[in-house]
């Protein structure tokens, strides 16, 4: 119940719009391990440089390739509960923005063929998401009105034309992830299928009643 509006009908409206993705974000890179840190770093850097060159050759703009994670981690085994050093692990991940959905599988295959052994994630989205969000919000308002009308009819009370409060709720999700935690080399091209994504909006709408 609202203190400023003690007699109310409060409903949650939901709107959903389906869209065909027109961009993908791929996160992939190289994990390298070895005993000598400088050697491991050099090997990792060389492989990542080769991957970047191969992506540029696919006409991926350089500004669409960005380092998103770089880590150096000591590795240990624990026989009999004692830490035994076994080397270093260097991880370098690249974030690749791809505006040509049809190239997504080729980008992954090319990177893997050049030494990428970590495909962390692939997500799909639409470039002009805000337009879809606004459409979903409009549908959510209509949905809330329909719910409030159903309640009012059941209670046999009039429903005012305007609510006393409308609140947009946080979105449930963002771009749709494609399962790619581990990618293995294959003779066949990787069949990445973006399908459709659903963009949803939710609102809390309060109507005063007498």
N, CA, C and O of each residue as an XYZ file, in Angstrom:
840
protein
N       0.841     -1.197      0.000
C       0.000      0.000      0.000
C       0.880      1.254      0.000
O       1.945      1.273      0.617
N       0.426      2.297     -0.698
C       1.160      3.551     -0.769
C       0.602      4.550      0.230
O      -0.611      4.743      0.306
N       1.493      5.195      1.010
C       1.026      6.157      2.000
C       0.295      7.321      1.349
O      -0.702      7.806      1.883
N       0.796      7.784      0.172
C       0.171      8.916     -0.495
C      -1.018      8.479     -1.343
O      -1.731      9.318     -1.895
N      -1.229      7.200     -1.447
C      -2.298      6.664     -2.282
C      -2.794      5.387     -1.606
O      -2.531      4.296     -2.112
N      -3.505      5.488     -0.478
C      -3.781      4.329      0.364
C      -4.639      3.256     -0.295
O      -4.453      2.068     -0.031
N      -5.584      3.664     -1.154
C      -6.435      2.686     -1.828
C      -5.998      2.592     -3.285
O      -6.256      3.487     -4.090
N      -5.335      1.492     -3.601
C      -4.730      1.392     -4.925
C      -4.886     -0.007     -5.511
O      -5.142     -0.984     -4.806
N      -4.721     -0.061     -6.824
C      -4.478     -1.316     -7.539
C      -3.059     -1.211     -8.093
O      -2.763     -0.307     -8.875
N      -2.204     -2.108     -7.702
C      -0.820     -2.079     -8.158
C      -0.541     -3.337     -8.968
O      -0.785     -4.451     -8.506
N      -0.027     -3.149    -10.178
C       0.223     -4.277    -11.070
C       1.616     -4.156    -11.693
O       2.202     -3.075    -11.751
N       2.116     -5.283    -12.148
C       3.377     -5.334    -12.893
C       3.039     -5.627    -14.353
O       2.401     -6.634    -14.659
N       3.467     -4.751    -15.239
C       3.260     -4.965    -16.667
C       4.554     -5.394    -17.324
O       5.630     -4.896    -16.990
N       4.445     -6.315    -18.256
C       5.626     -6.835    -18.946
C       5.418     -6.729    -20.452
O       4.352     -7.073    -20.962
N       6.433     -6.256    -21.156
C       6.401     -6.189    -22.609
C       7.623     -6.864    -23.192
O       8.720     -6.759    -22.642
N       7.440     -7.557    -24.303
C       8.565     -8.260    -24.930
C       8.556     -8.022    -26.433
O       7.514     -8.095    -27.085
N       9.732     -7.737    -26.964
C       9.903     -7.526    -28.400
C      11.010     -8.446    -28.883
O      12.089     -8.487    -28.291
N      10.751     -9.186    -29.955
C      11.772    -10.049    -30.544
C      12.523     -9.299    -31.642
O      11.934     -8.521    -32.393
N      13.821     -9.541    -31.722
C      14.647     -8.863    -32.717
C      15.709     -9.818    -33.246
O      16.162    -10.723    -32.545
N      16.088     -9.598    -34.482
C      17.176    -10.382    -35.086
C      18.495     -9.688    -34.762
O      18.661     -8.521    -35.118
N      19.433    -10.354    -34.106
C      20.703     -9.715    -33.745
C      21.455     -9.210    -34.978
O      21.434     -9.844    -36.033
N      22.109     -8.079    -34.831
C      22.923     -7.557    -35.918
C      24.347     -7.236    -35.464
O      25.098     -6.581    -36.187
N      24.714     -7.695    -34.276
C      26.096     -7.570    -33.833
C      26.410     -8.662    -32.815
O      25.531     -9.153    -32.107
N      27.680     -9.023    -32.766
C      28.140    -10.046    -31.831
C      29.386     -9.540    -31.110
O      30.166     -8.763    -31.660
N      29.554     -9.990    -29.883
C      30.762     -9.694    -29.121
C      31.380    -11.034    -28.735
O      30.754    -11.858    -28.068
N      32.618    -11.231    -29.167
C      33.323    -12.490    -28.934
C      34.497    -12.210    -27.993
O      35.270    -11.277    -28.208
N      34.614    -13.018    -26.967
C      35.757    -12.913    -26.056
C      36.563    -14.201    -26.168
O      36.078    -15.279    -25.826
N      37.780    -14.081    -26.644
C      38.635    -15.248    -26.818
C      40.093    -14.845    -26.618
O      40.424    -13.660    -26.568
N      40.953    -15.846    -26.505
C      42.362    -15.511    -26.313
C      43.221    -16.728    -26.089
O      42.922    -17.820    -26.572
N      44.293    -16.527    -25.349
C      45.316    -17.553    -25.219
C      45.694    -17.757    -23.752
O      45.958    -16.801    -23.023
N      45.713    -19.021    -23.340
C      46.281    -19.424    -22.055
C      47.619    -20.101    -22.340
O      47.672    -21.065    -23.103
N      48.699    -19.609    -21.737
C      50.033    -20.199    -21.921
C      50.599    -20.580    -20.566
O      50.410    -19.859    -19.586
N      51.294    -21.714    -20.505
C      51.857    -22.170    -19.238
C      53.312    -22.598    -19.417
O      53.706    -23.062    -20.486
N      54.091    -22.439    -18.374
C      55.482    -22.852    -18.410
C      56.209    -22.448    -17.143
O      55.649    -21.757    -16.292
N      57.448    -22.875    -17.017
C      58.225    -22.620    -15.814
C      58.863    -21.240    -15.801
O      58.973    -20.621    -14.742
N      59.289    -20.744    -16.973
C      59.979    -19.466    -17.050
C      59.004    -18.370    -17.464
O      58.470    -18.391    -18.573
N      58.778    -17.420    -16.574
C      57.748    -16.420    -16.799
C      57.992    -15.614    -18.075
O      57.072    -15.433    -18.872
N      59.216    -15.131    -18.278
C      59.475    -14.316    -19.457
C      59.236    -15.094    -20.744
O      58.723    -14.542    -21.717
N      59.600    -16.354    -20.755
C      59.373    -17.189    -21.925
C      57.879    -17.399    -22.178
O      57.419    -17.342    -23.318
N      57.131    -17.640    -21.104
C      55.687    -17.838    -21.238
C      55.022    -16.560    -21.746
O      54.154    -16.607    -22.618
N      55.434    -15.425    -21.195
C      54.889    -14.146    -21.650
C      55.174    -13.917    -23.130
O      54.298    -13.490    -23.882
N      56.407    -14.206    -23.539
C      56.790    -13.984    -24.935
C      55.989    -14.879    -25.869
O      55.528    -14.427    -26.917
N      55.817    -16.154    -25.497
C      55.041    -17.080    -26.323
C      53.592    -16.618    -26.419
O      52.987    -16.645    -27.491
N      53.049    -16.195    -25.289
C      51.665    -15.733    -25.269
C      51.494    -14.499    -26.155
O      50.559    -14.419    -26.951
N      52.407    -13.543    -26.009
C      52.330    -12.309    -26.788
C      52.435    -12.586    -28.281
O      51.727    -11.975    -29.080
N      53.320    -13.510    -28.659
C      53.494    -13.839    -30.071
C      52.219    -14.452    -30.653
O      51.815    -14.121    -31.768
N      51.589    -15.349    -29.889
C      50.368    -15.990    -30.370
C      49.228    -14.984    -30.487
O      48.488    -14.991    -31.471
N      49.087    -14.119    -29.484
C      48.026    -13.111    -29.529
C      48.246    -12.160    -30.708
O      47.285    -11.780    -31.378
N      49.466    -11.780    -30.962
C      49.767    -10.908    -32.101
C      49.382    -11.572    -33.420
O      48.859    -10.919    -34.324
N      49.644    -12.876    -33.523
C      49.276    -13.619    -34.729
C      47.757    -13.653    -34.897
O      47.240    -13.506    -36.005
N      47.049    -13.849    -33.781
C      45.580    -13.857    -33.827
C      45.057    -12.504    -34.292
O      44.167    -12.438    -35.141
N      45.600    -11.436    -33.745
C      45.152    -10.095    -34.127
C      45.378     -9.852    -35.619
O      44.504     -9.315    -36.298
N      46.539    -10.243    -36.127
C      46.806    -10.066    -37.558
C      45.806    -10.848    -38.408
O      45.360    -10.366    -39.450
N      45.458    -12.047    -37.963
C      44.508    -12.864    -38.726
C      43.112    -12.241    -38.715
O      42.377    -12.350    -39.697
N      42.746    -11.591    -37.610
C      41.445    -10.927    -37.539
C      41.417     -9.686    -38.419
O      40.412     -9.409    -39.073
N      42.508     -8.947    -38.438
C      42.594     -7.779    -39.315
C      42.480     -8.202    -40.780
O      41.914     -7.479    -41.600
N      43.022     -9.374    -41.101
C      42.928     -9.881    -42.469
C      41.497    -10.253    -42.841
O      41.162    -10.324    -44.024
N      40.653    -10.490    -41.840
C      39.226    -10.760    -42.081
C      38.417     -9.468    -42.155
O      37.188     -9.498    -42.222
N      39.119     -8.330    -42.144
C      38.493     -6.997    -42.200
C      37.784     -6.614    -40.909
O      36.877     -5.782    -40.917
N      38.198     -7.225    -39.793
C      37.712     -6.759    -38.488
C      38.481     -5.478    -38.168
O      39.711     -5.511    -38.119
N      37.800     -4.354    -37.947
C      38.502     -3.093    -37.662
C      39.359     -3.217    -36.400
O      38.948     -3.836    -35.419
N      40.548     -2.623    -36.440
C      41.450     -2.693    -35.285
C      40.799     -2.129    -34.025
O      41.026     -2.640    -32.928
N      39.984     -1.068    -34.175
C      39.337     -0.472    -33.003
C      38.279     -1.387    -32.394
O      37.799     -1.126    -31.291
N      37.911     -2.462    -33.103
C      36.936     -3.417    -32.575
C      37.609     -4.582    -31.845
O      36.939     -5.517    -31.408
N      38.931     -4.520    -31.717
C      39.685     -5.562    -31.016
C      40.338     -4.927    -29.792
O      41.144     -4.004    -29.914
N      39.987     -5.424    -28.633
C      40.453     -4.796    -27.393
C      40.818     -5.853    -26.366
O      40.101     -6.839    -26.199
N      41.938     -5.646    -25.675
C      42.284     -6.537    -24.560
C      41.290     -6.338    -23.432
O      41.098     -5.224    -22.943
N      40.660     -7.432    -23.025
C      39.678     -7.340    -21.937
C      40.168     -7.990    -20.647
O      39.591     -7.775    -19.581
N      41.248     -8.795    -20.745
C      41.778     -9.440    -19.539
C      43.221     -9.865    -19.802
O      43.521    -10.457    -20.839
N      44.109     -9.560    -18.862
C      45.498    -10.024    -18.940
C      45.919    -10.400    -17.532
O      45.901     -9.566    -16.626
N      46.299    -11.665    -17.350
C      46.630    -12.150    -16.010
C      47.882    -13.021    -16.032
O      48.129    -13.760    -16.985
N      48.668    -12.917    -14.954
C      49.800    -13.815    -14.705
C      49.534    -14.492    -13.366
O      49.405    -13.828    -12.338
N      49.452    -15.822    -13.392
C      49.098    -16.555    -12.177
C      50.104    -17.679    -11.910
O      50.329    -18.524    -12.777
N      50.704    -17.696    -10.731
C      51.541    -18.848    -10.353
C      50.651    -20.086    -10.207
O      49.522    -19.998     -9.725
N      51.169    -21.225    -10.625
C      50.423    -22.478    -10.546
C      51.091    -23.405     -9.536
O      52.316    -23.516     -9.490
N      50.268    -24.066     -8.733
C      50.796    -24.952     -7.690
C      50.059    -26.291     -7.703
O      48.877    -26.367     -8.038
N      50.780    -27.330     -7.333
C      50.174    -28.611     -6.988
C      50.243    -28.741     -5.466
O      51.050    -28.085     -4.808
N      49.383    -29.599     -4.927
C      49.331    -29.722     -3.471
C      49.409    -31.183     -3.023
O      48.470    -31.706     -2.423
N      50.534    -31.832     -3.318
C      50.684    -33.208     -2.810
C      50.859    -33.196     -1.293
O      51.653    -32.426     -0.752
N      50.119    -34.045     -0.634
C      50.194    -34.140      0.840
C      49.929    -32.799      1.510
O      50.413    -32.541      2.612
N      49.150    -31.936      0.832
C      48.791    -30.663      1.431
C      49.857    -29.597      1.371
O      49.674    -28.513      1.925
N      50.996    -29.882      0.695
C      52.082    -28.917      0.593
C      52.079    -28.295     -0.799
O      51.936    -28.995     -1.801
N      52.239    -26.966     -0.852
C      52.245    -26.255     -2.131
C      53.564    -26.487     -2.850
O      54.637    -26.211     -2.313
N      53.468    -27.003     -4.086
C      54.651    -27.238     -4.914
C      54.484    -26.434     -6.209
O      53.566    -26.677     -6.994
N      55.373    -25.490     -6.410
C      55.300    -24.623     -7.586
C      55.514    -25.434     -8.864
O      56.453    -26.226     -8.953
N      54.627    -25.231     -9.864
C      54.764    -25.962    -11.131
C      54.793    -25.038    -12.345
O      54.723    -25.507    -13.481
N      54.894    -23.731    -12.117
C      55.042    -22.835    -13.249
C      54.083    -21.668    -13.215
O      53.423    -21.403    -12.210
N      54.024    -20.972    -14.347
C      53.165    -19.799    -14.469
C      52.117    -20.013    -15.567
O      52.329    -20.749    -16.530
N      50.998    -19.347    -15.382
C      49.951    -19.330    -16.405
C      49.698    -17.879    -16.792
O      49.385    -17.046    -15.942
N      49.834    -17.582    -18.086
C      49.572    -16.244    -18.607
C      48.320    -16.314    -19.469
O      48.233    -17.126    -20.390
N      47.357    -15.460    -19.163
C      46.095    -15.414    -19.910
C      45.935    -14.036    -20.534
O      46.071    -13.015    -19.860
N      45.647    -14.021    -21.823
C      45.386    -12.767    -22.538
C      44.121    -12.967    -23.354
O      44.097    -13.760    -24.294
N      43.060    -12.237    -22.986
C      41.777    -12.347    -23.669
C      41.488    -11.080    -24.463
O      41.759     -9.968    -24.010
N      40.933    -11.269    -25.657
C      40.552    -10.171    -26.533
C      39.038    -10.086    -26.643
O      38.349    -11.103    -26.728
N      38.536     -8.869    -26.641
C      37.104     -8.622    -26.881
C      36.957     -8.133    -28.321
O      37.521     -7.105    -28.697
N      36.202     -8.869    -29.114
C      36.074     -8.570    -30.540
C      34.627     -8.214    -30.842
O      33.733     -9.043    -30.673
N      34.397     -7.000    -31.282
C      33.063     -6.571    -31.687
C      32.906     -6.837    -33.180
O      33.725     -6.416    -33.997
N      31.840     -7.542    -33.511
C      31.628     -7.953    -34.890
C      30.263     -7.487    -35.371
O      29.230     -7.931    -34.870
N      30.270     -6.589    -36.347
C      29.018     -6.073    -36.901
C      28.472     -6.882    -38.051
O      27.430     -6.541    -38.610
N      29.169     -7.963    -38.421
C      28.698     -8.851    -39.482
C      28.479    -10.230    -38.875
O      29.416    -11.017    -38.740
N      27.225    -10.514    -38.510
C      26.902    -11.744    -37.801
C      27.391    -12.983    -38.552
O      27.840    -13.952    -37.939
N      27.300    -12.944    -39.865
C      27.690    -14.107    -40.653
C      29.153    -14.475    -40.526
O      29.531    -15.600    -40.854
N      29.989    -13.557    -40.057
C      31.419    -13.819    -39.908
C      31.780    -14.387    -38.538
O      32.939    -14.724    -38.298
N      30.812    -14.499    -37.644
C      31.123    -14.890    -36.261
C      31.838    -16.231    -36.184
O      32.872    -16.351    -35.526
N      31.291    -17.236    -36.853
C      31.926    -18.549    -36.842
C      33.305    -18.522    -37.452
O      34.224    -19.173    -36.955
N      33.460    -17.761    -38.541
C      34.770    -17.671    -39.198
C      35.793    -16.978    -38.308
O      36.964    -17.360    -38.289
N      35.360    -15.973    -37.579
C      36.264    -15.287    -36.649
C      36.768    -16.258    -35.586
O      37.960    -16.295    -35.283
N      35.853    -17.039    -35.025
C      36.247    -18.016    -34.001
C      37.198    -19.049    -34.592
O      38.241    -19.345    -34.009
N      36.836    -19.600    -35.759
C      37.671    -20.628    -36.377
C      39.065    -20.099    -36.702
O      40.065    -20.780    -36.476
N      39.122    -18.874    -37.237
C      40.405    -18.283    -37.608
C      41.276    -18.082    -36.379
O      42.464    -18.407    -36.395
N      40.687    -17.544    -35.307
C      41.457    -17.315    -34.083
C      41.982    -18.625    -33.512
O      43.132    -18.704    -33.081
N      41.137    -19.653    -33.510
C      41.563    -20.955    -32.973
C      42.669    -21.558    -33.839
O      43.617    -22.148    -33.320
N      42.544    -21.409    -35.151
C      43.571    -21.959    -36.042
C      44.923    -21.264    -35.847
O      45.967    -21.824    -36.182
N      44.898    -20.046    -35.305
C      46.130    -19.288    -35.076
C      46.620    -19.389    -33.635
O      47.559    -18.693    -33.247
N      45.988    -20.253    -32.840
C      46.517    -20.512    -31.508
C      45.606    -20.174    -30.341
O      45.965    -20.453    -29.197
N      44.434    -19.582    -30.584
C      43.518    -19.296    -29.473
C      43.051    -20.615    -28.850
O      42.607    -21.516    -29.562
N      43.149    -20.725    -27.557
C      42.698    -21.944    -26.868
C      41.712    -21.634    -25.749
O      41.418    -22.488    -24.912
N      41.209    -20.411    -25.745
C      40.222    -20.009    -24.743
C      39.169    -19.142    -25.430
O      39.418    -17.977    -25.739
N      37.991    -19.722    -25.666
C      36.860    -18.946    -26.180
C      35.913    -18.763    -25.005
O      35.137    -19.656    -24.667
N      35.991    -17.591    -24.391
C      35.291    -17.361    -23.133
C      33.792    -17.181    -23.323
O      32.997    -17.760    -22.583
N      33.399    -16.371    -24.325
C      31.969    -16.123    -24.507
C      31.698    -15.524    -25.878
O      32.568    -14.910    -26.497
N      30.466    -15.720    -26.333
C      29.946    -15.054    -27.521
C      28.561    -14.551    -27.150
O      27.725    -15.329    -26.690
N      28.305    -13.269    -27.341
C      26.985    -12.727    -27.029
C      26.460    -11.957    -28.227
O      27.228    -11.382    -28.999
N      25.131    -11.953    -28.373
C      24.480    -11.288    -29.491
C      23.608    -10.149    -28.990
O      23.025    -10.219    -27.909
N      23.531     -9.103    -29.795
C      22.724     -7.943    -29.417
C      22.308     -7.205    -30.685
O      22.661     -7.601    -31.796
N      21.555     -6.132    -30.499
C      21.159     -5.270    -31.610
C      21.799     -3.899    -31.411
O      21.927     -3.430    -30.281
N      22.195     -3.264    -32.497
C      22.890     -1.991    -32.418
C      21.998     -0.891    -31.852
O      22.444     -0.074    -31.047
N      20.738     -0.875    -32.277
C      19.820      0.178    -31.840
C      18.853     -0.385    -30.794
O      17.636     -0.391    -30.982
N      19.430     -0.855    -29.695
C      18.639     -1.517    -28.645
C      17.595     -0.584    -28.043
O      16.500     -1.032    -27.703
N      17.911      0.710    -27.903
C      17.006      1.626    -27.215
C      15.638      1.696    -27.894
O      14.618      1.814    -27.215
N      15.606      1.625    -29.230
C      14.324      1.672    -29.940
C      13.462      0.470    -29.572
O      12.247      0.595    -29.421
N      14.096     -0.704    -29.429
C      13.352     -1.902    -29.040
C      12.912     -1.815    -27.582
O      11.824     -2.270    -27.231
N      13.756     -1.232    -26.737
C      13.405     -1.071    -25.323
C      12.170     -0.172    -25.190
O      11.272     -0.464    -24.401
N      12.127      0.904    -25.951
C      10.977      1.804    -25.884
C       9.699      1.117    -26.344
O       8.630      1.325    -25.770
N       9.816      0.292    -27.390
C       8.647     -0.459    -27.853
C       8.186     -1.442    -26.783
O       6.987     -1.593    -26.548
N       9.140     -2.111    -26.136
C       8.794     -3.054    -25.078
C       8.155     -2.335    -23.889
O       7.234     -2.866    -23.267
N       8.639     -1.125    -23.569
C       8.038     -0.345    -22.486
C       6.588      0.003    -22.795
O       5.722     -0.073    -21.923
N       6.333      0.382    -24.033
C       4.958      0.705    -24.431
C       4.049     -0.505    -24.251
O       2.927     -0.383    -23.760
N       4.542     -1.669    -24.653
C       3.762     -2.897    -24.485
C       3.568     -3.224    -23.003
O       2.518     -3.734    -22.613
N       4.570     -2.934    -22.184
C       4.466     -3.201    -20.754
C       3.393     -2.330    -20.104
O       2.646     -2.794    -19.244
N       3.320     -1.057    -20.522
C       2.281     -0.159    -19.993
C       0.895     -0.676    -20.362
O      -0.018     -0.668    -19.536
N       0.744     -1.120    -21.595
C      -0.552     -1.655    -22.032
C      -0.906     -2.914    -21.254
O      -2.058     -3.113    -20.868
N       0.093     -3.764    -21.028
C      -0.132     -4.986    -20.279
C      -0.563     -4.686    -18.849
O      -1.448     -5.347    -18.306
N       0.075     -3.677    -18.241
C      -0.304     -3.283    -16.883
C      -1.738     -2.773    -16.846
O      -2.493     -3.092    -15.928
N      -2.110     -1.978    -17.848
C      -3.477     -1.453    -17.908
C      -4.494     -2.588    -18.017
O      -5.533     -2.562    -17.357
N      -4.190     -3.585    -18.853
C      -5.101     -4.716    -19.009
C      -5.278     -5.476    -17.702
O      -6.386     -5.887    -17.358
N      -4.181     -5.658    -16.980
C      -4.270     -6.358    -15.697
C      -5.097     -5.563    -14.693
O      -5.937     -6.120    -13.986
N      -4.849     -4.247    -14.637
C      -5.588     -3.402    -13.695
C      -7.078     -3.390    -14.037
O      -7.923     -3.413    -13.142
N      -7.397     -3.355    -15.330
C      -8.806     -3.375    -15.743
C      -9.475     -4.679    -15.336
O     -10.626     -4.681    -14.898
N      -8.751     -5.796    -15.482
C      -9.317     -7.086    -15.091
C      -9.611     -7.126    -13.594
O     -10.630     -7.670    -13.168
N      -8.712     -6.547    -12.803
C      -8.931     -6.509    -11.352
C     -10.112     -5.612    -11.019
O     -10.960     -5.969    -10.202
N     -10.165     -4.445    -11.652
C     -11.248     -3.499    -11.378
C     -12.603     -4.079    -11.754
O     -13.579     -3.898    -11.025
N     -12.673     -4.775    -12.888
C     -13.940     -5.392    -13.311
C     -14.373     -6.438    -12.295
O     -15.548     -6.521    -11.937
N     -13.423     -7.230    -11.838
C     -13.749     -8.272    -10.865
C     -14.250     -7.670     -9.554
O     -15.175     -8.192     -8.931
N     -13.622     -6.558     -9.143
C     -14.029     -5.900     -7.898
C     -15.230     -4.972     -8.087
O     -15.776     -4.451     -7.114
N     -15.643     -4.765     -9.355
C     -16.778     -3.897     -9.693
C     -16.560     -2.469     -9.196
O     -17.419     -1.858     -8.560
N     -15.363     -1.968     -9.519
C     -15.032     -0.591     -9.167
C     -14.496      0.111    -10.415
O     -13.938     -0.546    -11.294
N     -14.654      1.429    -10.507
C     -14.142      2.156    -11.670
C     -12.616      2.278    -11.605
O     -12.026      2.389    -10.530
N     -12.007      2.253    -12.773
C     -10.560      2.426    -12.856
C     -10.271      3.762    -13.521
O     -10.731      4.000    -14.638
N      -9.514      4.648    -12.858
C      -9.226      5.956    -13.455
C      -8.396      5.811    -14.727
O      -7.712      4.808    -14.928
N      -8.468      6.814    -15.568
C      -7.746      6.784    -16.844
C      -6.237      6.849    -16.640
O      -5.478      6.238    -17.393
N      -5.801      7.592    -15.619
C      -4.364      7.778    -15.398
C      -3.924      7.152    -14.086
O      -4.631      7.256    -13.084
N      -2.772      6.507    -14.079
C      -2.236      5.967    -12.821
C      -1.660      7.084    -11.975
O      -1.394      8.178    -12.472
N      -1.468      6.804    -10.690
C      -0.835      7.794     -9.820
C       0.672      7.580     -9.744
O       1.396      8.438     -9.241
N       1.151      6.433    -10.244
C       2.583      6.182    -10.235
C       2.932      5.136    -11.289
O       2.239      4.130    -11.441
N       4.011      5.393    -12.007
C       4.556      4.432    -12.970
C       6.059      4.335    -12.721
O       6.759      5.348    -12.707
N       6.541      3.132    -12.527
C       7.963      2.926    -12.240
C       8.520      1.861    -13.176
O       8.016      0.738    -13.229
N       9.570      2.229    -13.916
C      10.248      1.246    -14.758
C      11.123      0.365    -13.873
O      11.858      0.868    -13.023
N      11.045     -0.943    -14.072
C      11.825     -1.889    -13.279
C      13.124     -2.234    -13.997
O      13.189     -2.151    -15.223
N      14.149     -2.617    -13.258
C      15.440     -2.958    -13.886
C      15.274     -4.087    -14.891
O      14.482     -5.003    -14.670
N      16.016     -4.029    -15.997
C      15.925     -5.105    -16.999
C      16.423     -6.416    -16.432
O      17.322     -6.453    -15.593
N      15.813     -7.503    -16.915
C      16.176     -8.822    -16.410
C      17.489     -9.315    -16.992
O      18.215    -10.063    -16.337
N      17.806     -8.902    -18.223
C      19.021     -9.407    -18.864
C      19.461     -8.477    -19.972
O      18.717     -7.598    -20.407
N      20.713     -8.695    -20.428
C      21.246     -7.902    -21.524
C      21.441     -8.755    -22.750
O      20.574     -9.566    -23.074
N      22.563     -8.600    -23.450
C      22.823     -9.411    -24.627
C      22.782    -10.899    -24.328
O      23.127    -11.323    -23.225
N      22.363    -11.692    -25.302
C      22.199    -13.124    -25.109
C      23.526    -13.852    -25.282
O      24.154    -13.734    -26.333
N      23.973    -14.612    -24.260
C      25.245    -15.326    -24.387
C      25.095    -16.612    -25.178
O      24.055    -17.268    -25.123
N      26.133    -16.967    -25.911
C      26.211    -18.240    -26.620
C      27.196    -19.099    -25.853
O      28.294    -18.646    -25.531
N      26.820    -20.330    -25.557
C      27.686    -21.183    -24.746
C      28.990    -21.474    -25.477
O      29.001    -22.140    -26.512
N      30.093    -20.965    -24.924
C      31.381    -21.151    -25.575
C      32.500    -21.194    -24.554
O      33.564    -20.615    -24.771
N      32.270    -21.873    -23.446
C      33.271    -21.910    -22.384
C      34.546    -22.614    -22.833
O      35.644    -22.246    -22.416
N      34.398    -23.621    -23.678
C      35.572    -24.335    -24.173
C      35.334    -24.678    -25.626
O      34.316    -25.279    -25.969
N      36.277    -24.295    -26.492
C      36.144    -24.546    -27.916
C      37.274    -25.456    -28.362
O      38.439    -25.184    -28.071
N      36.952    -26.520    -29.057
C      37.965    -27.458    -29.543
C      38.097    -27.329    -31.055
O      37.117    -27.068    -31.752
N      39.300    -27.512    -31.550
C      39.526    -27.431    -32.985
C      38.726    -28.511    -33.699
O      38.584    -29.630    -33.206
N      38.206    -28.155    -34.871
C      37.402    -29.086    -35.637
C      37.631    -28.835    -37.109
O      37.950    -27.716    -37.510
N      37.468    -29.872    -37.920
C      37.626    -29.711    -39.363
C      36.459    -28.918    -39.941
O      36.623    -28.208    -40.933
N      35.290    -29.032    -39.333
C      34.100    -28.339    -39.842
C      34.058    -26.910    -39.332
O      34.582    -26.601    -38.262
N      33.420    -26.032    -40.122
C      33.249    -24.648    -39.695
C      32.313    -24.598    -38.506
O      31.364    -25.377    -38.414
N      32.583    -23.687    -37.607
C      31.748    -23.567    -36.408
C      30.392    -22.965    -36.774
O      30.340    -21.837    -37.264
N      29.300    -23.687    -36.549
C      27.973    -23.197    -36.940
C      27.353    -22.315    -35.864
O      26.512    -22.780    -35.095
N      27.753    -21.065    -35.800
C      27.199    -20.139    -34.809
C      25.840    -19.654    -35.297
O      25.734    -19.068    -36.375
N      24.806    -19.897    -34.507
C      23.443    -19.522    -34.885
C      22.889    -18.492    -33.905
O      22.556    -18.853    -32.776
N      22.778    -17.218    -34.297
C      22.299    -16.193    -33.371
C      20.809    -16.273    -33.083
O      20.363    -15.859    -32.013
N      20.022    -16.809    -34.039
C      18.574    -16.887    -33.831
C      17.963    -15.524    -33.593
O      18.324    -14.554    -34.259
N      17.038    -15.442    -32.645
C      16.421    -14.175    -32.250
C      16.726    -13.896    -30.787
O      16.991    -14.811    -30.007
N      16.685    -12.632    -30.433
C      16.807    -12.273    -29.031
C      15.526    -11.575    -28.595
O      14.852    -10.933    -29.401
N      15.203    -11.702    -27.343
C      14.011    -11.058    -26.783
C      14.446     -9.908    -25.885
O      15.268    -10.080    -24.985
N      13.886     -8.746    -26.143
C      14.148     -7.567    -25.329
C      12.897     -7.287    -24.517
O      11.828     -7.050    -25.078
N      13.026     -7.312    -23.213
C      11.859     -7.160    -22.349
C      11.954     -5.898    -21.511
O      13.039     -5.380    -21.245
N      10.799     -5.426    -21.108
C      10.703     -4.277    -20.206
C       9.588     -4.554    -19.208
O       8.588     -5.191    -19.538
N       9.771     -4.072    -17.997
C       8.765     -4.266    -16.949
C       8.498     -2.943    -16.249
O       9.402     -2.130    -16.053
N       7.246     -2.744    -15.877
C       6.860     -1.531    -15.156
C       5.937     -1.890    -13.999
O       5.155     -2.837    -14.076
N       6.044     -1.115    -12.929
C       5.101     -1.217    -11.820
C       4.172     -0.010    -11.917
O       4.619      1.137    -11.874
N       2.892     -0.279    -12.046
C       1.911      0.787    -12.261
C       0.888      0.753    -11.134
O       0.342     -0.296    -10.793
N       0.643      1.930    -10.567
C      -0.303      2.034     -9.444
C      -1.470      2.941     -9.838
O      -1.274      4.073    -10.281
N      -2.674      2.424     -9.669
C      -3.888      3.194     -9.945
C      -4.612      3.492     -8.626
O      -4.795      2.591     -7.808
N      -5.018      4.724     -8.415
C      -5.811      5.037     -7.214
C      -7.264      4.571     -7.406
O      -7.820      4.688     -8.498
N      -7.840      4.067     -6.383
C      -9.255      3.673     -6.446
C      -9.983      4.229     -5.252
O      -9.385      4.538     -4.222
N     -11.267      4.349     -5.405
C     -12.068      4.894     -4.311
C     -12.954      3.793     -3.718
O     -13.710      4.048     -2.780
